[in-house]
Amino acid sequence: MNKEYRIVVGVDGSEGGKRALRWALREAARHGGTIHAVTAITCDAVDGSSVTYRERQHELGEQMLGDQVVAALGDNPRVAVTTRVVFGEAAEVLLDSAHDADLLVLGSHGHGRLYHAVLGSVAETCVRGGICPVVVVPVPASNKQTAAAQSTGMPAAIL
């Protein structure tokens, strides 16, 4: 039985999502696999109740996801990519999408342990709840100090 190697990747428009998509495309190219790029959209209770608002958010999500895929495919144009935009909590949407995948790929935003302890983490939830291997593509070392400085408002050297 020759099963196709399937990678699900979470894309949220962030630099971490872009890194994850590029990494997943390279991995799929190496294994002759396919990519299923997924974006989760959440709506707050007030604005999210309008059908027009939800339709617009879905359109914006599709546009962002399409743009990200087109940009990333420049490096690996022969990898087959499908996309999906879903309303729901990110971790739940990603875990559901990856239930029959060979790999789930996510990008790290570079936040530290305190951030995760207080606010939670999609990547952490997926790592703990996934039924397939999960890869979290880290922030490059050269970008970590810049990200830390921007998130706290303090120079990275003081942290």
Buried (B, 14 or more C-beta within 10 A) or exposed (E): EEEEBBBBBBBBBBBBBBBBBBBBBBBBBEBEBBBBBBBBBEBEEEEEEEEEBBEEBBEBBBEBBBEBBEEBBEEBEEBEBEBBBBBEEBBBBBBEBBEEBBBBBBBBBBBEEEEEEEEEBBBBBBBEEBEBEBBBBEBEEEEBBEBBBEBEEEEBEEE
